[in-house]
């Protein structure tokens, strides 16, 4: 029986959850969930000066919004420092590590001399093979005894086999002189102890993998499957940064992108399944594999994001979409919709969600519902309510009072009225939009009338005619 898949997401809580980290989390989540495995969350908070509770909470909030649930408790890397130190001492005991008493001044002098002689500045400690009886009573670090010849091969599921000459790897420090472990050791120990089988992360960690693999091998532990994914670039082909716009996941939430659309877009950002662009979570979990991840950096494209988000809004069940809209309003500190408005919104949702790419666009299309009488036309629509137009609305009102309130009946009344006036319905649409919504761009006049109902429609027309 094959080993159960265990993946993890291990962000550092030094800021918000950026979009690259969110995609890494998504890839790990999809790979585990699609194989009945576990997806774990570890907060790498060993940098005590830069790690903050607020950043940790921002990561958790971002994960929650994206719907990336994890198994078990969140693991704090800092809480495991004793275990990391234990492994460093175990490597010391089994001969794969050694005590190094070199001072920072000595290391600096070595590097300056190496630069002057134009040779490698990788530090080679004189303590590597020193007799323990010569050890001074002085502070020391514990260094990994890396192989000096041959090569380390990273069998990567995305990058292919990556070969690094061992003479390019230094004897990295495992434990500092104050007894604290370094990040490179902590990552390996945590991944091993948590049973991680697949390490899926950004390719900026590819060089780290060679050194980390040496720790696995020195401890006699199984090396996980490596998969280093290319970073995300901006539309200009440069590494994604603040100049490209929003970076934090919470910013995208605040801009009103649906989480389902965000998941779909992030999944397609560097991974593909044939020519499929739009897909559901269920399909993503079923289809996602490491073989579909490309080697080249993906480019973030807001237009593609908006297009997919629009498709997801249109495909979402009306009641579910209304619930998501409520969550958006809460998350952005806006007032919840009154019950009376909620009911009308649900009735209108089939046409409101067409071509809306974000929740703010959806709310904007629903302005005719969310506004209360008297409707105040904006500057553009006010121009459609001149004296002649108000007179026409006044004449139209009695015809609507006696109409059956269905689309067919309303269309018939409107078209007949326009014909009697020697014009077309299109000429009536501007004044009607201004009267019903106070805007020039609105949903269909008939859709608005049917949602508002006879009494509210007639009242708004009467207001506009009398203005």
C-alpha positions as a Markdown table, in Angstrom:
| # | Residue | x | y | z |
|---|---|---|---|---|
| 1 | Unk | 0.0 | 0.0 | 0.0 |
| 2 | Unk | 1.4 | 3.4 | -1.0 |
| 3 | Unk | 2.2 | 6.0 | 1.7 |
| 4 | Unk | -0.5 | 8.5 | 2.5 |
| 5 | Unk | 0.1 | 11.9 | 1.1 |
| 6 | Unk | 1.0 | 14.7 | 3.6 |
| 7 | Unk | 1.6 | 18.2 | 2.5 |
| 8 | Unk | 2.2 | 21.4 | 4.4 |
| 9 | Unk | 2.1 | 25.2 | 4.1 |
| 10 | Unk | 4.7 | 26.9 | 6.2 |
| 11 | Unk | 4.6 | 30.7 | 6.0 |
| 12 | Unk | 6.6 | 33.1 | 8.1 |
| 13 | Unk | 4.4 | 35.5 | 10.1 |
| 14 | Unk | 6.2 | 38.6 | 9.2 |
| 15 | Unk | 3.5 | 40.3 | 7.1 |
| 16 | Unk | 0.3 | 39.6 | 5.2 |
| 17 | Unk | -0.4 | 36.4 | 3.2 |
| 18 | Unk | 0.8 | 37.4 | -0.2 |
| 19 | Unk | -0.6 | 36.0 | -3.4 |
| 20 | Unk | 2.5 | 33.8 | -4.1 |
| 21 | Unk | 2.1 | 32.2 | -0.7 |
| 22 | Unk | -1.6 | 31.7 | -1.2 |
| 23 | Unk | -0.9 | 29.9 | -4.5 |
| 24 | Unk | 1.6 | 27.7 | -2.7 |
| 25 | Unk | -0.9 | 26.9 | 0.0 |
| 26 | Unk | -3.5 | 26.1 | -2.7 |
| 27 | Unk | -1.2 | 23.7 | -4.6 |
| 28 | Unk | -0.5 | 21.8 | -1.4 |
| 29 | Unk | -4.2 | 21.8 | -0.4 |
| 30 | Unk | -5.3 | 20.5 | -3.8 |
| 31 | Unk | -2.6 | 17.8 | -4.0 |
| 32 | Unk | -3.5 | 16.5 | -0.5 |
| 33 | Unk | -7.2 | 16.8 | -0.8 |
| 34 | Unk | -7.3 | 15.2 | -4.2 |
| 35 | Unk | -5.5 | 12.1 | -2.8 |
| 36 | Unk | -7.3 | 11.7 | 0.5 |
| 37 | Unk | -4.2 | 12.9 | 2.3 |
| 38 | Unk | -3.5 | 15.5 | 4.9 |
| 39 | Unk | -2.8 | 19.2 | 4.5 |
| 40 | Unk | -0.9 | 20.7 | 7.5 |
| 41 | Unk | -0.2 | 24.3 | 8.5 |
| 42 | Unk | 3.0 | 25.3 | 10.3 |
| 43 | Unk | 3.8 | 28.9 | 11.2 |
| 44 | Unk | 7.6 | 29.4 | 10.9 |
| 45 | Unk | 7.9 | 31.9 | 13.7 |
| 46 | Unk | 11.5 | 31.4 | 14.8 |
| 47 | Unk | 12.4 | 35.0 | 13.8 |
| 48 | Unk | 11.1 | 36.5 | 17.0 |
| 49 | Unk | 11.9 | 40.1 | 16.1 |
| 50 | Unk | 9.9 | 40.1 | 12.9 |
| 51 | Unk | 7.1 | 37.6 | 13.7 |
| 52 | Unk | 3.9 | 39.1 | 15.0 |
| 53 | Unk | 0.6 | 37.8 | 16.2 |
| 54 | Unk | -1.1 | 40.1 | 13.8 |
| 55 | Unk | 0.7 | 38.6 | 10.8 |
| 56 | Unk | -0.1 | 35.1 | 12.0 |
| 57 | Unk | -3.8 | 36.1 | 12.2 |
| 58 | Unk | -3.6 | 37.7 | 8.8 |
| 59 | Unk | -2.3 | 34.3 | 7.4 |
| 60 | Unk | -5.1 | 32.4 | 9.2 |
| 61 | Unk | -7.7 | 34.9 | 7.9 |
| 62 | Unk | -6.4 | 34.6 | 4.4 |
| 63 | Unk | -6.5 | 30.9 | 4.5 |
| 64 | Unk | -10.0 | 30.9 | 5.9 |
| 65 | Unk | -11.3 | 33.3 | 3.2 |
| 66 | Unk | -9.7 | 31.1 | 0.4 |
| 67 | Unk | -11.4 | 28.0 | 2.0 |
| 68 | Unk | -8.1 | 26.2 | 2.5 |
| 69 | Unk | -8.9 | 24.1 | 5.6 |
| 70 | Unk | -6.0 | 22.3 | 7.3 |
| 71 | Unk | -5.8 | 19.1 | 9.3 |
| 72 | Unk | -4.9 | 19.2 | 13.0 |
| 73 | Unk | -3.6 | 22.1 | 15.1 |
| 74 | Unk | -1.5 | 24.9 | 13.7 |
| 75 | Unk | 2.1 | 24.1 | 14.5 |
| 76 | Unk | 4.4 | 26.8 | 15.8 |
| 77 | Unk | 8.0 | 26.2 | 14.8 |
| 78 | Unk | 9.3 | 28.3 | 17.7 |
| 79 | Unk | 7.6 | 25.9 | 20.2 |
| 80 | Unk | 9.8 | 23.1 | 18.9 |
| 81 | Unk | 13.3 | 24.6 | 19.4 |
| 82 | Unk | 14.2 | 22.0 | 21.9 |
| 83 | Unk | 13.5 | 19.2 | 19.4 |
| 84 | Unk | 15.6 | 21.0 | 16.7 |
| 85 | Unk | 18.5 | 21.3 | 19.1 |
| 86 | Unk | 18.1 | 17.6 | 20.0 |
| 87 | Unk | 18.6 | 16.6 | 16.4 |
| 88 | Unk | 21.6 | 18.9 | 16.1 |
| 89 | Unk | 23.2 | 17.0 | 19.0 |
| 90 | Unk | 22.2 | 13.7 | 17.5 |
| 91 | Unk | 24.1 | 14.6 | 14.3 |
| 92 | Unk | 27.0 | 15.5 | 16.5 |
| 93 | Unk | 26.9 | 12.1 | 18.2 |
| 94 | Unk | 26.7 | 10.2 | 14.9 |
| 95 | Unk | 29.6 | 12.0 | 13.4 |
| 96 | Unk | 27.7 | 14.0 | 10.8 |
| 97 | Unk | 28.2 | 17.2 | 12.6 |
| 98 | Unk | 31.0 | 18.9 | 14.5 |
| 99 | Unk | 31.7 | 21.7 | 17.0 |
| 100 | Unk | 33.2 | 24.8 | 15.4 |
| 101 | Unk | 34.9 | 27.3 | 17.7 |
| 102 | Unk | 35.8 | 29.8 | 14.9 |
| 103 | Unk | 35.0 | 33.4 | 15.8 |
| 104 | Unk | 33.2 | 35.8 | 13.4 |
| 105 | Unk | 36.5 | 37.7 | 13.0 |
| 106 | Unk | 38.3 | 34.5 | 11.9 |
| 107 | Unk | 35.6 | 33.6 | 9.4 |
| 108 | Unk | 35.7 | 37.1 | 8.0 |
| 109 | Unk | 39.5 | 37.0 | 7.7 |
| 110 | Unk | 39.2 | 33.6 | 5.9 |
| 111 | Unk | 36.8 | 35.1 | 3.3 |
| 112 | Unk | 38.8 | 38.2 | 2.7 |
| 113 | Unk | 41.9 | 36.1 | 2.1 |
| 114 | Unk | 39.9 | 33.8 | -0.2 |
| 115 | Unk | 38.6 | 36.8 | -2.2 |
| 116 | Unk | 42.1 | 38.2 | -2.5 |
| 117 | Unk | 43.4 | 34.9 | -3.8 |
| 118 | Unk | 40.3 | 34.5 | -6.1 |
| 119 | Unk | 39.2 | 31.2 | -4.6 |
| 120 | Unk | 36.0 | 30.0 | -3.1 |
| 121 | Unk | 34.8 | 32.0 | -0.1 |
| 122 | Unk | 32.8 | 29.0 | 1.3 |
| 123 | Unk | 34.1 | 28.8 | 4.8 |
| 124 | Unk | 36.1 | 25.6 | 5.6 |
| 125 | Unk | 36.4 | 25.3 | 9.3 |
| 126 | Unk | 39.7 | 24.0 | 10.7 |
| 127 | Unk | 37.6 | 22.3 | 13.5 |
| 128 | Unk | 35.9 | 19.9 | 11.1 |
| 129 | Unk | 38.3 | 17.0 | 11.8 |
| 130 | Unk | 39.9 | 18.3 | 15.0 |
| 131 | Unk | 40.6 | 16.0 | 17.9 |
| 132 | Unk | 38.0 | 16.6 | 20.6 |
| 133 | Unk | 40.8 | 16.8 | 23.1 |
| 134 | Unk | 42.0 | 20.0 | 21.4 |
| 135 | Unk | 38.6 | 21.7 | 21.9 |
| 136 | Unk | 38.8 | 24.9 | 23.9 |
| 137 | Unk | 36.5 | 25.9 | 26.7 |
| 138 | Unk | 34.8 | 28.5 | 24.5 |
| 139 | Unk | 31.5 | 29.1 | 22.7 |
| 140 | Unk | 30.9 | 27.0 | 19.6 |
| 141 | Unk | 28.4 | 26.4 | 16.9 |
| 142 | Unk | 27.4 | 23.0 | 15.6 |
| 143 | Unk | 28.0 | 22.6 | 11.8 |
| 144 | Unk | 26.9 | 19.9 | 9.5 |
| 145 | Unk | 29.7 | 17.8 | 8.1 |
| 146 | Unk | 28.8 | 18.1 | 4.4 |
| 147 | Unk | 30.5 | 15.9 | 1.8 |
| 148 | Unk | 33.4 | 17.6 | 0.1 |
| 149 | Unk | 33.3 | 15.7 | -3.2 |
| 150 | Unk | 30.7 | 14.2 | -5.5 |
| 151 | Unk | 27.3 | 15.8 | -6.1 |
| 152 | Unk | 23.9 | 16.1 | -4.5 |
| 153 | Unk | 21.0 | 15.5 | -6.8 |
| 154 | Unk | 17.5 | 17.0 | -6.1 |
| 155 | Unk | 15.0 | 14.8 | -7.9 |
| 156 | Unk | 12.4 | 17.5 | -8.4 |
| 157 | Unk | 8.9 | 16.8 | -9.8 |
| 158 | Unk | 8.8 | 20.3 | -11.5 |
| 159 | Unk | 12.4 | 21.2 | -12.2 |
| 160 | Unk | 13.6 | 17.7 | -13.1 |
| 161 | Unk | 16.9 | 16.4 | -11.6 |
| 162 | Unk | 18.9 | 19.3 | -10.3 |
| 163 | Unk | 22.6 | 18.5 | -9.6 |
| 164 | Unk | 24.7 | 20.6 | -7.2 |
| 165 | Unk | 28.4 | 19.9 | -6.7 |
| 166 | Unk | 29.1 | 19.2 | -3.1 |
| 167 | Unk | 32.2 | 21.5 | -3.2 |
| 168 | Unk | 29.7 | 24.3 | -3.7 |
| 169 | Unk | 28.0 | 23.5 | -0.4 |
| 170 | Unk | 29.4 | 24.7 | 2.9 |
| 171 | Unk | 29.3 | 23.1 | 6.3 |
| 172 | Unk | 26.2 | 25.0 | 7.3 |
| 173 | Unk | 25.6 | 26.0 | 10.9 |
| 174 | Unk | 22.9 | 23.8 | 12.6 |
| 175 | Unk | 23.0 | 25.3 | 16.1 |
| 176 | Unk | 24.2 | 28.8 | 16.9 |
| 177 | Unk | 26.5 | 29.4 | 19.8 |
| 178 | Unk | 23.6 | 30.5 | 22.0 |
| 179 | Unk | 22.0 | 27.1 | 21.5 |
| 180 | Unk | 19.2 | 28.2 | 19.1 |
| 181 | Unk | 18.6 | 26.2 | 15.9 |
| 182 | Unk | 18.8 | 27.7 | 12.4 |
| 183 | Unk | 15.8 | 27.8 | 10.1 |
| 184 | Unk | 17.4 | 25.3 | 7.7 |
| 185 | Unk | 17.6 | 22.6 | 10.4 |
| 186 | Unk | 14.2 | 23.4 | 11.9 |
| 187 | Unk | 12.4 | 23.0 | 8.5 |
| 188 | Unk | 13.8 | 19.5 | 8.0 |
| 189 | Unk | 13.1 | 18.4 | 11.6 |
| 190 | Unk | 9.5 | 19.7 | 11.5 |
| 191 | Unk | 8.8 | 18.2 | 8.1 |
| 192 | Unk | 10.1 | 14.8 | 9.2 |
| 193 | Unk | 8.3 | 14.9 | 12.5 |
| 194 | Unk | 5.0 | 16.0 | 10.9 |
| 195 | Unk | 5.3 | 13.1 | 8.4 |
| 196 | Unk | 5.4 | 15.4 | 5.3 |
| 197 | Unk | 5.8 | 13.3 | 2.2 |
| 198 | Unk | 5.7 | 16.1 | -0.4 |
| 199 | Unk | 7.4 | 19.5 | -0.1 |
| 200 | Unk | 5.7 | 21.8 | -2.6 |
| 201 | Unk | 7.1 | 25.3 | -2.4 |
| 202 | Unk | 8.5 | 28.2 | -4.4 |
| 203 | Unk | 11.6 | 27.6 | -6.5 |
| 204 | Unk | 13.5 | 30.3 | -4.5 |
| 205 | Unk | 13.9 | 27.4 | -2.0 |
| 206 | Unk | 15.5 | 25.1 | -4.6 |
| 207 | Unk | 19.1 | 25.8 | -3.4 |
| 208 | Unk | 18.0 | 25.2 | 0.2 |
| 209 | Unk | 16.8 | 21.7 | -0.8 |
| 210 | Unk | 20.4 | 20.4 | -1.4 |
| 211 | Unk | 21.5 | 21.4 | 2.0 |
| 212 | Unk | 18.3 | 20.2 | 3.6 |
| 213 | Unk | 18.6 | 16.9 | 1.8 |
| 214 | Unk | 22.0 | 16.3 | 3.4 |
| 215 | Unk | 20.3 | 16.6 | 6.9 |
| 216 | Unk | 17.7 | 14.0 | 5.9 |
| 217 | Unk | 20.4 | 11.7 | 4.8 |
| 218 | Unk | 22.6 | 12.3 | 7.8 |
| 219 | Unk | 19.7 | 11.4 | 10.1 |
| 220 | Unk | 18.8 | 8.3 | 8.0 |
| 221 | Unk | 15.3 | 9.8 | 7.3 |
| 222 | Unk | 13.2 | 9.4 | 4.1 |
| 223 | Unk | 13.7 | 12.4 | 1.8 |
| 224 | Unk | 10.3 | 13.9 | 0.8 |
| 225 | Unk | 9.2 | 14.4 | -2.8 |
| 226 | Unk | 10.5 | 17.8 | -3.9 |
| 227 | Unk | 8.4 | 20.1 | -6.1 |
| 228 | Unk | 9.7 | 23.6 | -6.5 |
| 229 | Unk | 7.2 | 25.8 | -8.3 |
| 230 | Unk | 8.2 | 29.0 | -10.3 |
| 231 | Unk | 7.5 | 32.3 | -8.7 |
| 232 | Unk | 4.7 | 34.6 | -9.9 |
| 233 | Unk | 5.7 | 37.6 | -12.0 |
| 234 | Unk | 3.8 | 40.8 | -12.8 |
| 235 | Unk | 2.3 | 41.6 | -16.2 |
| 236 | Unk | 5.7 | 43.2 | -17.1 |
| 237 | Unk | 7.5 | 39.9 | -16.6 |
| 238 | Unk | 9.3 | 41.1 | -13.4 |
| 239 | Unk | 8.9 | 39.5 | -10.0 |
| 240 | Unk | 5.5 | 40.4 | -8.5 |
| 241 | Unk | 5.9 | 43.3 | -6.1 |
| 242 | Unk | 3.9 | 46.3 | -4.7 |
| 243 | Unk | 4.3 | 48.2 | -7.9 |
| 244 | Unk | 2.0 | 45.7 | -9.6 |
| 245 | Unk | -0.9 | 46.5 | -7.2 |
| 246 | Unk | -2.6 | 44.5 | -4.5 |
| 247 | Unk | -0.4 | 41.7 | -3.0 |
| 248 | Unk | -2.1 | 40.6 | 0.2 |
| 249 | Unk | -4.9 | 38.1 | 0.0 |
| 250 | Unk | -7.1 | 40.2 | 2.3 |
| 251 | Unk | -6.8 | 43.1 | -0.3 |
| 252 | Unk | -8.3 | 40.9 | -3.0 |
| 253 | Unk | -11.1 | 39.9 | -0.5 |
| 254 | Unk | -11.7 | 43.6 | 0.2 |
| 255 | Unk | -11.8 | 44.4 | -3.6 |
| 256 | Unk | -14.7 | 41.9 | -3.7 |
| 257 | Unk | -13.3 | 39.0 | -5.7 |
| 258 | Unk | -15.1 | 35.7 | -4.9 |
| 259 | Unk | -12.9 | 33.1 | -3.2 |
| 260 | Unk | -14.0 | 30.5 | -5.7 |
| 261 | Unk | -12.8 | 32.6 | -8.6 |
| 262 | Unk | -9.6 | 33.3 | -6.8 |
| 263 | Unk | -8.9 | 29.6 | -6.2 |
| 264 | Unk | -9.6 | 28.9 | -9.9 |
| 265 | Unk | -7.3 | 31.7 | -11.1 |
| 266 | Unk | -4.5 | 30.8 | -8.7 |
| 267 | Unk | -4.7 | 27.1 | -9.7 |
| 268 | Unk | -4.2 | 28.2 | -13.3 |
| 269 | Unk | -1.3 | 30.4 | -12.4 |
| 270 | Unk | 1.5 | 28.1 | -13.3 |
| 271 | Unk | -0.6 | 24.8 | -13.6 |
| 272 | Unk | -2.8 | 23.6 | -16.4 |
| 273 | Unk | -5.1 | 20.8 | -17.3 |
| 274 | Unk | -5.3 | 20.8 | -21.0 |
| 275 | Unk | -7.1 | 23.9 | -22.2 |
| 276 | Unk | -9.5 | 24.1 | -19.3 |
| 277 | Unk | -9.7 | 27.6 | -17.8 |
| 278 | Unk | -12.9 | 27.6 | -15.7 |
| 279 | Unk | -13.4 | 24.7 | -13.3 |
| 280 | Unk | -14.9 | 23.9 | -10.0 |
| 281 | Unk | -13.2 | 23.0 | -6.7 |
| 282 | Unk | -14.2 | 19.4 | -7.2 |
| 283 | Unk | -12.6 | 19.3 | -10.7 |
| 284 | Unk | -9.5 | 21.1 | -9.4 |
| 285 | Unk | -9.0 | 18.5 | -6.6 |
| 286 | Unk | -9.5 | 15.7 | -9.1 |
| 287 | Unk | -7.2 | 17.1 | -11.8 |
| 288 | Unk | -4.4 | 18.7 | -9.9 |
| 289 | Unk | -1.0 | 17.0 | -10.3 |
| 290 | Unk | 2.6 | 18.0 | -10.1 |
| 291 | Unk | 3.2 | 17.1 | -13.8 |
| 292 | Unk | 0.9 | 19.9 | -14.9 |
| 293 | Unk | 3.1 | 22.6 | -13.2 |
| 294 | Unk | 5.2 | 24.6 | -15.7 |
| 295 | Unk | 8.8 | 25.5 | -15.3 |
| 296 | Unk | 8.4 | 29.1 | -16.3 |
| 297 | Unk | 7.2 | 31.9 | -14.0 |
| 298 | Unk | 3.5 | 32.6 | -14.3 |
| 299 | Unk | 2.3 | 36.2 | -15.1 |
| 300 | Unk | -0.4 | 37.7 | -12.9 |
| 301 | Unk | -3.1 | 39.1 | -15.1 |
| 302 | Unk | -6.0 | 41.1 | -13.5 |
| 303 | Unk | -8.2 | 40.8 | -16.6 |
| 304 | Unk | -8.0 | 37.0 | -16.5 |
| 305 | Unk | -8.7 | 37.0 | -12.8 |
| 306 | Unk | -11.8 | 39.2 | -13.3 |
| 307 | Unk | -13.0 | 37.1 | -16.2 |
| 308 | Unk | -12.8 | 33.9 | -14.1 |
| 309 | Unk | -14.4 | 35.6 | -11.1 |
| 310 | Unk | -17.3 | 36.8 | -13.3 |
| 311 | Unk | -17.8 | 33.2 | -14.5 |
| 312 | Unk | -17.8 | 31.9 | -10.9 |
| 313 | Unk | -20.3 | 34.6 | -9.7 |
| 314 | Unk | -22.6 | 33.7 | -12.6 |
| 315 | Unk | -22.3 | 30.0 | -11.8 |
| 316 | Unk | -22.9 | 30.3 | -8.0 |
| 317 | Unk | -26.3 | 29.4 | -6.6 |
| 318 | Unk | -28.4 | 32.5 | -5.9 |
| 319 | Unk | -28.8 | 31.8 | -2.2 |
| 320 | Unk | -25.1 | 30.9 | -1.8 |
| 321 | Unk | -24.2 | 34.1 | -3.6 |
| 322 | Unk | -26.3 | 36.2 | -1.3 |
| 323 | Unk | -24.6 | 34.6 | 1.7 |
| 324 | Unk | -21.1 | 35.4 | 0.1 |
| 325 | Unk | -22.3 | 39.0 | -0.4 |
| 326 | Unk | -23.2 | 39.2 | 3.3 |
| 327 | Unk | -19.7 | 37.9 | 4.2 |
| 328 | Unk | -18.1 | 40.5 | 1.9 |
| 329 | Unk | -20.1 | 43.3 | 3.6 |
| 330 | Unk | -19.1 | 42.1 | 7.0 |
| 331 | Unk | -15.4 | 41.7 | 6.1 |
| 332 | Unk | -15.2 | 45.2 | 4.7 |
| 333 | Unk | -17.0 | 46.8 | 7.6 |
| 334 | Unk | -20.2 | 47.6 | 5.7 |
| 335 | Unk | -23.7 | 47.4 | 7.1 |
| 336 | Unk | -25.6 | 44.2 | 6.4 |
| 337 | Unk | -28.5 | 44.2 | 4.0 |
| 338 | Unk | -31.9 | 44.7 | 5.7 |
| 339 | Unk | -34.3 | 41.8 | 5.4 |
| 340 | Unk | -36.5 | 43.6 | 3.0 |
| 341 | Unk | -33.6 | 44.3 | 0.6 |
| 342 | Unk | -32.3 | 40.7 | 1.0 |
| 343 | Unk | -35.6 | 39.3 | -0.3 |
| 344 | Unk | -35.5 | 41.6 | -3.3 |
| 345 | Unk | -31.9 | 40.8 | -4.0 |
| 346 | Unk | -32.6 | 37.1 | -4.1 |
| 347 | Unk | -35.4 | 37.7 | -6.5 |
| 348 | Unk | -33.1 | 39.8 | -8.7 |
| 349 | Unk | -30.0 | 37.6 | -8.4 |
| 350 | Unk | -30.4 | 35.7 | -11.7 |
| 351 | Unk | -29.9 | 38.9 | -13.7 |
| 352 | Unk | -27.8 | 40.8 | -11.2 |
| 353 | Unk | -25.0 | 38.2 | -11.3 |
| 354 | Unk | -24.7 | 38.3 | -15.1 |
| 355 | Unk | -21.5 | 40.0 | -16.1 |
| 356 | Unk | -20.7 | 41.1 | -12.6 |
| 357 | Unk | -17.0 | 40.3 | -11.9 |
| 358 | Unk | -16.9 | 41.4 | -8.3 |
| 359 | Unk | -19.2 | 41.9 | -5.3 |
| 360 | Unk | -19.0 | 45.7 | -5.6 |
| 361 | Unk | -20.1 | 45.4 | -9.2 |
| 362 | Unk | -23.0 | 43.2 | -8.1 |
| 363 | Unk | -24.0 | 45.7 | -5.5 |
| 364 | Unk | -23.7 | 48.5 | -8.0 |
| 365 | Unk | -26.1 | 46.7 | -10.4 |
| 366 | Unk | -28.5 | 46.3 | -7.4 |
| 367 | Unk | -28.5 | 50.1 | -6.7 |
| 368 | Unk | -32.2 | 50.3 | -7.8 |
| 369 | Unk | -33.0 | 47.8 | -4.9 |
| 370 | Unk | -30.7 | 49.3 | -2.3 |
| 371 | Unk | -31.9 | 52.9 | -2.9 |
| 372 | Unk | -34.9 | 54.3 | -1.2 |
| 373 | Unk | -37.5 | 56.9 | -2.4 |
| 374 | Unk | -37.2 | 59.5 | -3.3 |
| 375 | Unk | -34.7 | 58.4 | -6.0 |
| 376 | Unk | -32.2 | 61.1 | -6.7 |
| 377 | Unk | -30.9 | 60.8 | -10.3 |
| 378 | Unk | -27.1 | 61.1 | -10.9 |
| 379 | Unk | -25.9 | 63.8 | -13.2 |
| 380 | Unk | -26.0 | 61.6 | -16.3 |
| 381 | Unk | -29.5 | 60.2 | -15.8 |
| 382 | Unk | -30.9 | 63.5 | -14.7 |
| 383 | Unk | -30.5 | 64.8 | -18.2 |
| 384 | Unk | -33.0 | 62.1 | -19.4 |
| 385 | Unk | -35.7 | 63.7 | -17.1 |
| 386 | Unk | -36.4 | 66.9 | -18.9 |
| 387 | Unk | -39.9 | 68.4 | -18.9 |
| 388 | Unk | -41.0 | 66.4 | -21.9 |
| 389 | Unk | -39.8 | 63.1 | -20.4 |
| 390 | Unk | -41.6 | 63.8 | -17.1 |
| 391 | Unk | -44.8 | 64.4 | -19.0 |
| 392 | Unk | -44.4 | 61.1 | -20.8 |
| 393 | Unk | -43.9 | 59.3 | -17.5 |
| 394 | Unk | -47.0 | 61.0 | -16.2 |
| 395 | Unk | -49.0 | 59.7 | -19.2 |
| 396 | Unk | -47.5 | 56.2 | -18.9 |
| 397 | Unk | -48.5 | 55.7 | -15.3 |
| 398 | Unk | -52.2 | 55.1 | -15.8 |
| 399 | Unk | -51.4 | 52.4 | -18.4 |
| 400 | Unk | -49.2 | 50.6 | -16.0 |
| 401 | Unk | -51.7 | 50.8 | -13.1 |
| 402 | Unk | -54.1 | 48.6 | -15.0 |
| 403 | Unk | -51.5 | 46.2 | -16.5 |
| 404 | Unk | -51.0 | 42.6 | -15.5 |
| 405 | Unk | -47.6 | 42.6 | -13.7 |
| 406 | Unk | -45.8 | 40.1 | -15.9 |
| 407 | Unk | -42.9 | 40.7 | -18.4 |
| 408 | Unk | -45.1 | 39.9 | -21.4 |
| 409 | Unk | -47.9 | 42.2 | -20.3 |
| 410 | Unk | -45.5 | 45.1 | -19.4 |
| 411 | Unk | -43.6 | 44.8 | -22.7 |
| 412 | Unk | -46.9 | 44.9 | -24.5 |
| 413 | Unk | -48.1 | 48.0 | -22.6 |
| 414 | Unk | -44.8 | 49.8 | -23.1 |
| 415 | Unk | -44.5 | 49.0 | -26.8 |
| 416 | Unk | -48.1 | 50.0 | -27.5 |
| 417 | Unk | -47.6 | 53.3 | -25.6 |
| 418 | Unk | -44.4 | 54.0 | -27.5 |
| 419 | Unk | -46.2 | 53.3 | -30.8 |
| 420 | Unk | -49.0 | 55.6 | -29.9 |
| 421 | Unk | -46.4 | 58.3 | -29.2 |
| 422 | Unk | -44.8 | 57.6 | -32.6 |
| 423 | Unk | -41.6 | 56.5 | -31.1 |
| 424 | Unk | -39.9 | 53.3 | -30.0 |
| 425 | Unk | -39.5 | 51.8 | -26.5 |
| 426 | Unk | -35.8 | 52.7 | -26.5 |
| 427 | Unk | -36.7 | 56.3 | -26.3 |
| 428 | Unk | -38.6 | 55.6 | -23.1 |
| 429 | Unk | -35.8 | 53.6 | -21.5 |
| 430 | Unk | -33.7 | 56.5 | -20.4 |
| 431 | Unk | -36.4 | 58.3 | -18.4 |
| 432 | Unk | -37.5 | 55.0 | -16.9 |
| 433 | Unk | -34.0 | 54.1 | -15.8 |
| 434 | Unk | -33.6 | 57.5 | -14.3 |
| 435 | Unk | -36.9 | 57.3 | -12.5 |
| 436 | Unk | -36.5 | 53.7 | -11.2 |
| 437 | Unk | -32.7 | 53.7 | -10.4 |
| 438 | Unk | -31.4 | 57.2 | -10.7 |
| 439 | Unk | -28.8 | 55.9 | -13.2 |
| 440 | Unk | -28.2 | 55.7 | -16.9 |
| 441 | Unk | -26.7 | 52.2 | -16.7 |
| 442 | Unk | -29.0 | 49.6 | -15.1 |
| 443 | Unk | -30.4 | 46.2 | -15.5 |
| 444 | Unk | -33.3 | 45.8 | -17.9 |
| 445 | Unk | -36.2 | 48.1 | -17.2 |
| 446 | Unk | -38.6 | 45.2 | -17.1 |
| 447 | Unk | -36.4 | 43.2 | -14.7 |
| 448 | Unk | -36.3 | 46.2 | -12.3 |
| 449 | Unk | -40.1 | 46.7 | -12.5 |
| 450 | Unk | -40.8 | 43.0 | -11.8 |
| 451 | Unk | -38.5 | 43.0 | -8.8 |
| 452 | Unk | -39.7 | 46.3 | -7.3 |
| 453 | Unk | -43.4 | 45.4 | -7.9 |
| 454 | Unk | -46.3 | 47.5 | -9.0 |
| 455 | Unk | -46.7 | 49.8 | -6.1 |
| 456 | Unk | -43.0 | 50.8 | -5.7 |
| 457 | Unk | -42.6 | 51.1 | -9.5 |
| 458 | Unk | -45.6 | 53.4 | -9.8 |
| 459 | Unk | -44.5 | 55.5 | -6.8 |
| 460 | Unk | -41.0 | 56.0 | -8.3 |
| 461 | Unk | -42.5 | 57.0 | -11.7 |
| 462 | Unk | -44.9 | 59.4 | -9.9 |
| 463 | Unk | -42.0 | 61.0 | -8.0 |
| 464 | Unk | -40.0 | 61.5 | -11.2 |
| 465 | Unk | -42.9 | 62.9 | -13.1 |
| 466 | Unk | -43.7 | 65.4 | -10.3 |
| 467 | Unk | -40.0 | 66.5 | -9.8 |
